[in-house]
Each structure stands twice: as C-alpha cells, then as structure tokens.
C-alpha cells in the first residue's frame, strides 16, 4: 500500500538566510525586530537551536506587502 502525503510538493521550510533574501530584510536583527513588533510571522521551532518558516507563510507575507504597496 502506498502512503500519500497530504503536503503539497512545493511547500518547504525556509531557513533565515533564504527568508532574508526573499523578503528584502537587510539583517537578522531587522527581521527579528519586525517579528517582535508583530509585523512579520514567527518561525517554527525545528530543534532547540534551529528555526524555519514555511514557504507558504513567506509567500503570503510577500503577497500582502505587494498588495499594500499597490493600494498606497
């Protein structure tokens, strides 16, 4: 019997360097400051020392920023 995964193939976990590159934040500190202000989604904790963001969450953040820029 074959087990079917319900997770879309395009969904992945992005580490901080990839998130910085995709979102345009200049540094880790600016990203974490935005998270503390509630302006950026918090990551998932993978282990005691590593975190990552689901790609869908980052895609949604980018889409919202583009939409907000178009409204302005």
TIMI-2910 file (N, C-alpha, C, CB; in pm, 1 decimal, decimal comma, always signed):
<rs>
+----------+----------+----------+----------+----------+----------+----------+----------+----------+----------+----------+----------+------+
!      n_x !      n_y !      n_z !     ca_x !     ca_y !     ca_z !      c_x !      c_y !      c_z !     cb_x !     cb_y !     cb_z ! resn !
+----------+----------+----------+----------+----------+----------+----------+----------+----------+----------+----------+----------+------+
!    +84,5 !   -118,4 !     +0,0 !     +0,0 !     +0,0 !     +0,0 !    +88,8 !   +124,5 !     +0,0 !    -96,0 !     -0,1 !   +122,6 !  Unk !
!    +58,1 !   +220,3 !    -84,2 !   +134,5 !   +344,1 !    -95,6 !    +72,1 !   +450,7 !     -8,5 !   +141,8 !   +391,3 !   -241,5 !  Unk !
!   +154,3 !   +515,1 !    +70,0 !   +107,2 !   +624,4 !   +154,4 !   +116,3 !   +755,1 !    +76,8 !   +189,2 !   +632,6 !   +286,1 !  Unk !
!     +8,8 !   +830,2 !    +73,6 !     +3,7 !   +956,8 !     +2,1 !    +26,0 !  +1070,1 !   +101,8 !   -132,0 !   +973,9 !    -72,6 !  Unk !
!   +119,0 !  +1155,3 !    +71,8 !   +147,4 !  +1271,1 !   +156,3 !    +50,3 !  +1383,0 !   +122,8 !   +293,8 !  +1318,6 !   +138,4 !  Unk !
!    -10,1 !  +1442,5 !   +225,3 !   -107,0 !  +1549,5 !   +201,0 !    -41,7 !  +1686,1 !   +186,4 !   -207,6 !  +1553,9 !   +312,9 !  Unk !
!    +88,8 !  +1694,4 !   +208,0 !   +159,8 !  +1820,9 !   +196,3 !   +192,2 !  +1847,6 !    +49,6 !   +288,9 !  +1819,9 !   +281,7 !  Unk !
!   +160,2 !  +1967,2 !     +0,2 !   +193,3 !  +1999,3 !   -138,3 !   +343,9 !  +1989,9 !   -162,6 !   +142,9 !  +2139,6 !   -173,8 !  Unk !
!   +380,7 !  +1946,9 !   -280,9 !   +521,9 !  +1928,8 !   -314,4 !   +600,1 !  +2059,9 !   -306,6 !   +535,0 !  +1869,4 !   -453,7 !  Unk !
!   +534,6 !  +2171,1 !   -333,5 !   +604,0 !  +2299,9 !   -336,0 !   +626,6 !  +2357,5 !   -196,9 !   +526,0 !  +2398,3 !   -418,8 !  Unk !
!   +562,0 !  +2302,1 !    -95,7 !   +577,2 !  +2353,0 !    +40,2 !   +711,7 !  +2309,0 !    +96,0 !   +461,7 !  +2304,1 !   +131,0 !  Unk !
!   +785,5 !  +2403,7 !   +151,2 !   +914,0 !  +2371,2 !   +210,4 !   +938,1 !  +2461,6 !   +329,3 !  +1027,6 !  +2384,6 !   +107,5 !  Unk !
!  +1039,6 !  +2428,8 !   +405,7 !  +1078,6 !  +2510,9 !   +519,5 !  +1199,9 !  +2593,2 !   +480,0 !  +1108,7 !  +2423,7 !   +645,0 !  Unk !
!  +1192,5 !  +2722,4 !   +507,4 !  +1298,6 !  +2814,7 !   +467,9 !  +1377,8 !  +2858,2 !   +590,1 !  +1240,4 !  +2937,4 !   +395,0 !  Unk !
!  +1507,8 !  +2850,1 !   +579,4 !  +1595,5 !  +2895,0 !   +686,9 !  +1615,6 !  +3045,7 !   +673,4 !  +1732,4 !  +2819,6 !   +683,4 !  Unk !
!  +1674,0 !  +3106,6 !   +773,5 !  +1677,4 !  +3252,6 !   +784,4 !  +1748,1 !  +3320,2 !   +666,4 !  +1745,6 !  +3292,1 !   +913,1 !  Unk !
!  +1856,7 !  +3262,7 !   +616,1 !  +1927,1 !  +3327,3 !   +503,3 !  +1837,6 !  +3335,7 !   +380,0 !  +2056,4 !  +3250,1 !   +468,8 !  Unk !
!  +1758,3 !  +3232,3 !   +356,7 !  +1665,5 !  +3232,1 !   +243,8 !  +1553,4 !  +3332,3 !   +266,4 !  +1607,6 !  +3092,0 !   +221,7 !  Unk !
!  +1503,7 !  +3338,8 !   +389,8 !  +1396,8 !  +3434,0 !   +423,0 !  +1446,5 !  +3577,3 !   +404,0 !  +1347,5 !  +3412,8 !   +568,8 !  Unk !
!  +1566,9 !  +3605,8 !   +448,9 !  +1623,8 !  +3739,6 !   +431,0 !  +1634,1 !  +3774,3 !   +282,3 !  +1762,8 !  +3748,7 !   +497,6 !  Unk !
!  +1680,5 !  +3680,1 !   +202,6 !  +1696,5 !  +3705,2 !    +59,2 !  +1561,2 !  +3725,8 !     -9,2 !  +1771,4 !  +3588,9 !     -7,0 !  Unk !
!  +1460,5 !  +3649,0 !    +29,2 !  +1330,4 !  +3658,2 !    -37,4 !  +1251,4 !  +3780,3 !     +5,0 !  +1249,6 !  +3534,7 !     -9,8 !  Unk !
!  +1269,1 !  +3827,4 !   +127,9 !  +1186,1 !  +3936,2 !   +178,4 !  +1251,6 !  +4073,4 !   +168,1 !  +1150,5 !  +3909,5 !   +320,6 !  Unk !
!  +1382,1 !  +4078,6 !   +151,2 !  +1449,6 !  +4207,0 !   +140,0 !  +1494,9 !  +4266,7 !   +272,1 !  +1360,7 !  +4302,6 !    +72,8 !  Unk !
!  +1474,0 !  +4195,5 !   +382,9 !  +1528,1 !  +4245,1 !   +509,8 !  +1680,3 !  +4245,6 !   +498,8 !  +1480,0 !  +4156,9 !   +631,6 !  Unk !
!  +1742,0 !  +4348,8 !   +553,7 !  +1886,7 !  +4365,5 !   +540,3 !  +1967,1 !  +4282,3 !   +639,2 !  +1922,4 !  +4509,6 !   +557,1 !  Unk !
!  +1907,2 !  +4250,0 !   +754,5 !  +1981,5 !  +4177,3 !   +856,7 !  +1887,7 !  +4092,2 !   +941,0 !  +2059,4 !  +4274,3 !   +945,6 !  Unk !
!  +1947,9 !  +3998,3 !  +1012,8 !  +1870,3 !  +3914,4 !  +1103,6 !  +1805,6 !  +3999,9 !  +1211,5 !  +1959,1 !  +3805,9 !  +1167,1 !  Unk !
!  +1878,6 !  +4101,0 !  +1259,3 !  +1824,7 !  +4184,4 !  +1367,4 !  +1701,9 !  +4262,9 !  +1322,2 !  +1931,9 !  +4280,9 !  +1418,3 !  Unk !
!  +1701,3 !  +4309,6 !  +1198,1 !  +1583,5 !  +4382,6 !  +1149,6 !  +1464,4 !  +4288,0 !  +1132,6 !  +1614,9 !  +4453,3 !  +1015,7 !  Unk !
!  +1490,0 !  +4164,6 !  +1091,9 !  +1384,0 !  +4065,1 !  +1080,0 !  +1325,4 !  +4032,8 !  +1217,3 !  +1437,3 !  +3937,3 !  +1012,9 !  Unk !
!  +1411,4 !  +4008,3 !  +1315,6 !  +1363,5 !  +3976,0 !  +1449,2 !  +1294,4 !  +4095,6 !  +1514,5 !  +1478,9 !  +3928,6 !  +1536,2 !  Unk !
!  +1337,2 !  +4216,4 !  +1483,9 !  +1269,0 !  +4335,4 !  +1535,1 !  +1128,2 !  +4344,1 !  +1476,6 !  +1349,5 !  +4463,4 !  +1501,6 !  Unk !
!  +1114,4 !  +4315,5 !  +1348,5 !   +981,8 !  +4315,5 !  +1285,9 !   +892,7 !  +4208,3 !  +1348,0 !   +993,9 !  +4293,1 !  +1133,8 !  Unk !
!   +950,0 !  +4093,3 !  +1380,6 !   +871,8 !  +3988,4 !  +1447,1 !   +824,5 !  +4034,4 !  +1584,4 !   +954,8 !  +3859,8 !  +1460,4 !  Unk !
!   +911,1 !  +4100,6 !  +1659,6 !   +872,3 !  +4145,2 !  +1794,0 !   +765,4 !  +4253,3 !  +1789,3 !   +993,8 !  +4196,8 !  +1869,6 !  Unk !
!   +760,4 !  +4330,4 !  +1679,9 !   +655,4 !  +4431,9 !  +1662,5 !   +527,2 !  +4372,3 !  +1603,8 !   +705,8 !  +4544,7 !  +1572,0 !  Unk !
!   +529,9 !  +4244,1 !  +1569,6 !   +413,3 !  +4179,3 !  +1511,0 !   +396,9 !  +4206,5 !  +1362,7 !   +290,8 !  +4223,0 !  +1582,5 !  Unk !
!   +502,4 !  +4253,5 !  +1297,3 !   +497,0 !  +4288,1 !  +1155,5 !   +547,3 !  +4175,6 !  +1065,3 !   +577,9 !  +4413,1 !  +1130,3 !  Unk !
!   +596,8 !  +4069,2 !  +1124,3 !   +648,4 !  +3956,6 !  +1047,5 !   +616,0 !  +3829,1 !  +1123,8 !   +802,4 !  +3970,1 !  +1022,2 !  Unk !
!   +579,2 !  +3721,7 !  +1052,3 !   +540,9 !  +3597,2 !  +1120,2 !   +657,4 !  +3531,8 !  +1193,2 !   +483,4 !  +3499,4 !  +1020,2 !  Unk !
!   +625,2 !  +3468,7 !  +1305,2 !   +726,8 !  +3398,0 !  +1382,4 !   +755,4 !  +3262,9 !  +1318,5 !   +681,9 !  +3380,2 !  +1529,1 !  Unk !
!   +877,4 !  +3213,0 !  +1337,6 !   +915,8 !  +3086,3 !  +1275,6 !   +866,7 !  +2965,3 !  +1355,2 !  +1066,7 !  +3079,8 !  +1260,8 !  Unk !
!   +880,8 !  +2850,4 !  +1293,7 !   +856,9 !  +2723,8 !  +1361,7 !   +987,6 !  +2679,7 !  +1424,7 !   +801,7 !  +2615,3 !  +1263,7 !  Unk !
!   +979,9 !  +2624,8 !  +1543,3 !  +1099,4 !  +2574,1 !  +1608,5 !  +1122,6 !  +2430,9 !  +1561,2 !  +1086,3 !  +2580,9 !  +1763,9 !  Unk !
!  +1235,7 !  +2405,9 !  +1497,9 !  +1268,0 !  +2272,7 !  +1446,9 !  +1338,4 !  +2188,5 !  +1551,7 !  +1354,7 !  +2283,1 !  +1322,4 !  Unk !
!  +1436,8 !  +2249,1 !  +1614,0 !  +1510,1 !  +2184,5 !  +1722,4 !  +1534,7 !  +2290,6 !  +1827,8 !  +1645,2 !  +2120,0 !  +1672,3 !  Unk !
!  +1610,5 !  +2256,0 !  +1929,3 !  +1637,9 !  +2354,1 !  +2034,6 !  +1720,1 !  +2472,4 !  +1983,9 !  +1710,6 !  +2287,3 !  +2150,0 !  Unk !
!  +1788,6 !  +2454,9 !  +1869,5 !  +1874,5 !  +2561,6 !  +1818,8 !  +1846,8 !  +2604,2 !  +1676,1 !  +2014,3 !  +2519,6 !  +1828,5 !  Unk !
!  +1738,6 !  +2558,5 !  +1617,6 !  +1711,6 !  +2598,2 !  +1479,4 !  +1563,3 !  +2625,2 !  +1457,1 !  +1760,0 !  +2490,3 !  +1382,9 !  Unk !
!  +1538,8 !  +2721,0 !  +1367,7 !  +1402,7 !  +2759,3 !  +1331,3 !  +1392,9 !  +2769,2 !  +1179,7 !  +1362,4 !  +2893,9 !  +1398,1 !  Unk !
!  +1269,8 !  +2767,2 !  +1130,3 !  +1245,6 !  +2783,4 !   +987,1 !  +1103,1 !  +2833,0 !   +968,5 !  +1269,1 !  +2649,5 !   +909,3 !  Unk !
!  +1078,7 !  +2891,9 !   +852,3 !   +946,2 !  +2941,9 !   +817,3 !   +890,5 !  +2856,1 !   +705,1 !   +951,3 !  +3091,8 !   +775,5 !  Unk !
!   +762,0 !  +2819,3 !   +712,2 !   +701,2 !  +2751,5 !   +597,3 !   +702,2 !  +2846,3 !   +477,0 !   +555,2 !  +2704,9 !   +630,2 !  Unk !
!   +733,1 !  +2794,3 !   +360,8 !   +740,1 !  +2878,3 !   +241,4 !   +606,4 !  +2946,3 !   +213,9 !   +782,6 !  +2795,1 !   +120,2 !  Unk !
!   +496,2 !  +2879,6 !   +247,7 !   +364,4 !  +2939,5 !   +224,3 !   +344,2 !  +3065,3 !   +309,0 !   +253,7 !  +2837,6 !   +254,8 !  Unk !
!   +399,8 !  +3067,1 !   +429,3 !   +388,3 !  +3184,1 !   +517,2 !   +467,9 !  +3301,2 !   +459,0 !   +438,3 !  +3150,3 !   +660,6 !  Unk !
!   +585,2 !  +3273,0 !   +407,9 !   +668,4 !  +3378,0 !   +348,5 !   +604,4 !  +3428,0 !   +219,2 !   +812,0 !  +3325,8 !   +321,3 !  Unk !
!   +550,9 !  +3336,2 !   +138,9 !   +481,8 !  +3376,9 !    +15,9 !   +364,0 !  +3468,4 !    +48,1 !   +433,0 !  +3253,2 !    -62,5 !  Unk !
!   +288,1 !  +3435,6 !   +152,3 !   +173,6 !  +3517,4 !   +192,4 !   +220,1 !  +3656,0 !   +238,4 !    +93,8 !  +3447,4 !   +305,0 !  Unk !
!   +328,3 !  +3661,4 !   +315,8 !   +383,0 !  +3789,0 !   +361,3 !   +420,6 !  +3876,1 !   +241,7 !   +505,8 !  +3766,3 !   +451,8 !  Unk !
!   +489,2 !  +3817,3 !   +144,8 !   +531,1 !  +3891,7 !    +26,0 !   +408,9 !  +3941,4 !    -51,6 !   +620,2 !  +3803,6 !    -64,7 !  Unk !
!   +310,3 !  +3854,4 !    -70,3 !   +188,0 !  +3893,0 !   -142,1 !   +116,2 !  +4008,1 !    -72,3 !    +93,5 !  +3772,9 !   -154,7 !  Unk !
!   +110,7 !  +4004,6 !    +60,6 !    +44,9 !  +4112,3 !   +136,5 !   +118,9 !  +4243,9 !   +121,3 !    +35,4 !  +4075,3 !   +284,7 !  Unk !
!   +251,8 !  +4238,5 !   +120,7 !   +331,5 !  +4360,3 !   +103,5 !   +311,3 !  +4420,6 !    -35,2 !   +480,1 !  +4330,5 !   +126,4 !  Unk !
!   +304,0 !  +4335,3 !   -135,6 !   +281,5 !  +4382,9 !   -272,6 !   +142,7 !  +4446,6 !   -282,6 !   +295,7 !  +4265,9 !   -375,2 !  Unk !
!    +42,1 !  +4381,6 !   -225,0 !    -94,3 !  +4435,3 !   -228,2 !   -101,4 !  +4569,7 !   -156,2 !   -193,0 !  +4335,7 !   -164,3 !  Unk !
!    -34,7 !  +4581,4 !    -40,7 !    -35,5 !  +4706,5 !    +34,6 !    +33,8 !  +4818,0 !    -43,9 !    +32,9 !  +4687,2 !   +170,9 !  Unk !
!   +138,3 !  +4785,6 !   -116,8 !   +209,6 !  +4885,1 !   -196,5 !   +123,0 !  +4934,9 !   -311,9 !   +340,8 !  +4826,4 !   -250,2 !  Unk !
!    +42,1 !  +4845,8 !   -368,3 !    -45,7 !  +4884,4 !   -477,7 !   -157,1 !  +4974,2 !   -431,5 !   -103,0 !  +4763,0 !   -543,9 !  Unk !
!   -202,0 !  +4957,6 !   -305,8 !   -309,4 !  +5039,5 !   -250,8 !   -261,1 !  +5179,1 !   -212,8 !   -369,9 !  +4971,3 !   -129,8 !  Unk !
!   -134,1 !  +5190,6 !   -183,1 !    -80,0 !  +5319,4 !   -137,4 !    -65,0 !  +5419,5 !   -249,3 !    +53,2 !  +5299,1 !    -71,1 !  Unk !
+----------+----------+----------+----------+----------+----------+----------+----------+----------+----------+----------+----------+------+
</rs>
